[in-house]
C-alpha cells in the first residue's frame, strides 16, 4: 500500500535534494505561473498555421492539421516545465520520474495497461447498450492514425510531466502522500475545465483518473508508465474506437466507428467522451484499488 508519508521513496528523496522547495501554499501560484508560461511557446506554431493556412484546403483537413499542431506543440510546453524543475528548483530528471533503468519496459507496460484500461471501459459501454460498435471506418488513414498516435504520445507525456512529474512530486516533499496525490489530481481535472461539454461527472472522473495515475507512478517509481497510459488512453478513445476525447472530436479519422445511444449519456459521457460517464467512474475506482493492492512499491 502507499503509506501516508513517502520520506523513503526514491523519487521523493531525489526531490528533497533540490535547491528550492517551495511551501505548498506558494507552490500553487507558482504552478499557475509555470502552466501559463508553458502555454506561451505553443502559441507560435498555432498562429503560423492560421497565417499560412490555405483557404482552398477542405475544412476537415484543416481541422485535423490544427489538432495535430496542438498535440505536437505540447513538446514545447513540456520543455518549459522540465527547464523550470532543472534550473529554478534545481531538481534532477530522476526526481521527475525519468528513470533510465528499464525505461522502455516501463513504457511498453504502460501501453498495455492504458489499452486494457480503456478497452474495459469501452466494452462495458457496449455491454450496457450505451454505445454501439459500427465497424471499420471507411475514412480511416494509416498516415493520420500514426500522426495522431505520436501526437498523443507527446500530449500525454506533457500532462504527466506537468501534473505528476513536477507538481505532485514537488508537493510530496512537504505534504503527506495522500495530500500530494489529491491536490495534483484535482489540479489535473481543473486543467480540463474549459474543454467542450465539461461537466461535474467529468470533473470527478478526471480526479479519479489522476489518482490512479499518481498511485501507479509512485508504485512503479517512474514516469514512463503513466505517460504511456495517458497517451494510449487518449489514442484508443479517439483514434481506435472513435469516441470523443475530453470534448475533442477526432472520430472522423478513427480506425473504428462508434455511436452514442441517446438517453444513456450518463453511462457513455455523451459529447465529452467516456470520462463524463459513470462507467469510467467504476473502472477508475477498480483500477486504483488494484494498483494499490497489486505489486510492490519501487523501494520495497
N, C-alpha and C positions, 0 to 999 in steps of 0.2 A: 504493500500500500504506500501511497505518497504521504509522508508524515507532514505535520503542520509546520515544521521547520526544515530547511534544506541546507543547513550550515555545512554539511559534509558532502553535498552534491558537487561533483567535479565542475560543472558549469558555474554554479554559484560561487564556488571557491575561486574560480578564474575571474568572475566579475568583481569579487572583493579585492582583487589586486589592482583594480582600475584606479586611475589618478583622481577622478571626480565621481563621487557617489551622491547624487542629489537626494535630498529629503523627499519622500513620496509626494508631499504637497507641492513641492517645487517641480517634481518630475512631470506632473500633469500639464502645466503650461509649457514646459519645455517640449513635451511630446507634441502638443498642438503646434508649436512653432516649427518643429522638425517635420511634422506632417505637411504643413503648408509649404515649407521650403523644399520638400521632396517633390511637390507637385509642379513647382515652377519650371524645372528643366523639361517637363513633359509637354509644356505649352507650345514650345517652338516647333516640334515636329508636327503637331496638330495644325498650327497656324500655317505652316508651309504647305501642308496638304490642302487646306482650304484655298490658299492663294493659287496653287498650281493645279487644282482640280479642273479637269476638262469638262466643260458643260455638256459635251456630247457623250460622255460616259454614262451608261444606263444607271439609274438610281440605285438599284440593288448592288451593283458592282462597287459604286462609290461608297455605299454604306458599309459593305464588307471591308473595303480598304480602310475606311475610317476606324472601324472596330479593331482591325489588326494593328494600326498605328498606335491606338490607345494601349493595346496589350503589350506591344514590343517596347513602347516608351517607358513602361514600368521598370525597365532595366536602369534607366537614369534615376528614377525615384529611389530604387533600392541602393544605388551607389551613394546617394546623398546620406542615407541612413547609416550605411557602413562607414562612411567617412566621418560622420559625427561620432559614432561609437569609438572609432580608432583614435581620432585626434582631439576630440573635445572631452570625452570621458576617459580616454586612454585605455580602452578595452582591447583585448586580443580578439582575433577572429574566433578562436576556440570558445570564448565566453559567450558568443552569439550562437554557438551550436555547430560551427563549421569544423567538425572533427574530421581529420584526414583518414583515420583508420576505417576501412570498410565503408567508405562514403557511398560507393556505387551499390554495394549490397543493401545499405540502409535505404537508398533511393528506390531501388527496384522493389524492396519490400513495401515501401510506401505506395508505389504504383499499384501493387496488388491489393493493399488494404483500401486505397481510395476507390479502386474499381469494385471491389466486393461491397464496400460500404454503400456506394451509390446504387449499385445494381440491386442490392437488397431493398433499398427504398423504392426503386423503380418497379421491381417485380411485385412488391407489396401493393403498389398503386394499381398495377394491372389486376392483381388478385381481388382487390376491393372494388373494381369496376369504376374507379375514379379517373383512369387513363386508359386509352385504347392504343394498342400497337398496330400501326398501319403499314408495316413492312419497309422495304428499302425505299430510300428517297431517290427518285429518278434524277434530281438536280444535283446530287452529291458529286463533289470533285475531289479526287485524291490530293491534288496540289493544295486546294484550300483547306482540306482536313489537316494536312501536315503543317501548314502555316498556322492554323489556329491551335494545333497541339503545342507547337513551340512557343506560340504567343501565350498560351495558358501556363506553360512551364515557367515563363518569366513572371507573369502576373501573380501566379500562386506563390512563387518564391518571394516576390516583393512584399506581399501582405504578411507573410510569415516572418520575414526579416524585420519588418516594422513592428508588428504587434507581439510576437513571441521572442525573436532573437534579440531585439532591442528592449522594448518596453517591459515585457514580463520579467526578463532576466535582470534588468536594472532595478525593478521594484523588489525582486526577491532578496536583494542584499539587506533590506531594512524591514521587510514585511514577512509574515508567515506565508507559507506556500499557497494556502487556500485564498488569501487576500490577493496575492500577486496574480494567481490564475483568474480569479473572478473579475478583478479590475481590468486586466488586459482583455479578457473575453467580452466584457461589457463594452469596452472601447472598440474592439473589433466589430461588434454589432452596430455601434453608433456610426462607424465609418460608412455603413451602407444606408444610412438614414434617408438620403436623398435619391436612392435608387427608385426606379419606376415601380409603382404598386406595392411599396413597402408598407407593412402593417405590424400590429402588435405581435401576432404569432411568428411572423418572420423575425422580429427582433429577438424574441425568446429563443427561437431555434438557432439563430446565429450565435447567441450567447452559449447555448449548449454545444454547438459545433466548435466554438472557440475553446470551451472547457476540454472537450475531447482532444483537440489538437495540442493543447497545453500539457495535458496529462501524458499524452503519447510522447511528446518531446522530452519531458522530464524522465519518463520511463526508459526511453532509448538513449538519452544523453546526447542527442544531436538534432540538428535542424533539418537534415536531409529528408528524413522520413515524412515530416509534416509538410514540407514544400511539395513533395511528390503527391501526398494525399490530397492536398488542396488543389493542385493543378489537375490531377486526374478526375477528381470530383467534378470540377467545372467543365472539363472537356467531355467527360461521359454524359453529363447532364445536357449540354448544349449540342455538341458535335457528334455524339454517338447515338443517343436516344431521342434527340430532337425536342428538348424541353427548354423553357426559359431559364436563364442563368441569373438569378438575383435581379430580375426585371429586365435583363438584356435578351433580346430576341435574335438568336442566330440559327433558328430552326430550318431556314431555307437551305443551309449548307451542311446539314447533318447527314450522317450515314443512314440512319433510320428515321421514320416519321412516327410521331405520336400525336394523339389528340386528347384534349381535356374534355371530360364529361361534365356537361352543365349541371349545376346544382351540387357538385361534390368538390367545390374549390377548397373547402375546409380540410379535405384529405390531400388534394393534389397541390395546393398552394396557388392555384389559378395562374394569373399572368405573371406573378412574381417568380414562380417556379416552385419546386418541391420544398425549398426552405421555408415556404409560407404555409405548409400543411402539417397536420398532426402526425402523419406517418413519419416524417423526418424527426419530429419530437421524440417519438417512441424509439426509433432506431438509434438516434443520437444518445439517448439515455442508456440504451443497451450497450452501445459502443464504449461509453465512459466506464460503465461497470466492468465490462470485460477487460478493458485496458488496465483498470486498477487491480483487478484480480489475477490476471494472467501475466506471466513473465516476471522478470526480475528487474529492479531498478539498476541503472548503469553502474552504480558504485557498489552494488551488492554482489 
